[in-house]
Amino acid sequence: MIDPTNQTIMFLRALLGGRIAHARRSQPRRSQRGASAVEWVLISALLIGIAIAVGAIILAKLTGKANDLDLG
């Protein structure tokens, strides 16, 4: 009789081996991967800049409204 844990391990090894082989076949060439990384860095920097700008605008508006409150 075959040990069920051994069958599970064999199945997982085959599954992961197939996924790794598929990922290696579908990867772009090395020169294209570098360009993709640069694009992701630029997109991320742009989104971070927009988030900081929006946060600064909201902070300025909230601070202005808070200063306009008459508490006395």
C-alpha positions in Angstrom: 0.0 0.0 0.0 1.2 3.5 -0.9 1.6 6.0 2.0 -0.9 8.8 1.5 1.5 11.5 2.7 4.0 10.3 0.0 1.3 10.7 -2.6 0.5 14.2 -1.5 4.2 15.2 -1.6 4.6 13.7 -5.1 1.5 15.5 -6.3 2.7 18.8 -4.9 6.1 18.4 -6.4 4.6 17.6 -9.8 2.2 20.6 -9.5 4.9 23.0 -8.4 7.4 21.7 -11.0 4.8 22.3 -13.8 4.1 25.8 -12.5 7.8 26.7 -12.4 8.4 25.3 -15.9 5.4 27.4 -17.2 6.7 30.5 -15.5 10.2 30.1 -16.9 8.8 29.6 -20.5 6.5 32.6 -20.3 9.1 35.1 -18.9 10.2 37.8 -21.3 13.8 38.1 -22.4 16.2 39.5 -19.8 16.5 42.9 -21.6 12.7 43.4 -21.5 12.5 42.5 -17.8 14.7 45.4 -16.9 12.5 47.9 -18.8 9.5 46.5 -17.0 11.1 47.1 -13.6 11.9 50.7 -14.6 8.3 51.2 -15.7 7.0 49.9 -12.4 9.3 52.2 -10.4 8.2 55.2 -12.4 4.5 54.3 -12.1 4.9 53.8 -8.3 6.8 57.1 -7.9 4.0 58.9 -9.8 1.3 57.3 -7.6 3.1 58.1 -4.4 3.6 61.7 -5.5 -0.1 62.0 -6.2 -1.0 60.5 -2.9 1.3 62.9 -1.1 -0.2 65.9 -2.9 -3.7 64.9 -2.2 -2.8 64.3 1.5 -1.2 67.8 1.7 -4.3 69.4 0.2 -6.7 67.6 2.6 -4.4 68.5 5.5 -4.4 72.2 4.5 -8.1 72.3 4.1 -8.7 70.6 7.5 -6.3 72.8 9.3 -7.9 75.9 7.8 -11.4 74.8 8.8 -10.1 73.9 12.3 -8.5 77.4 12.7 -11.8 79.0 11.7 -13.8 77.4 14.6 -14.8 79.7 17.3 -14.4 77.9 20.6 -14.9 80.7 23.0 
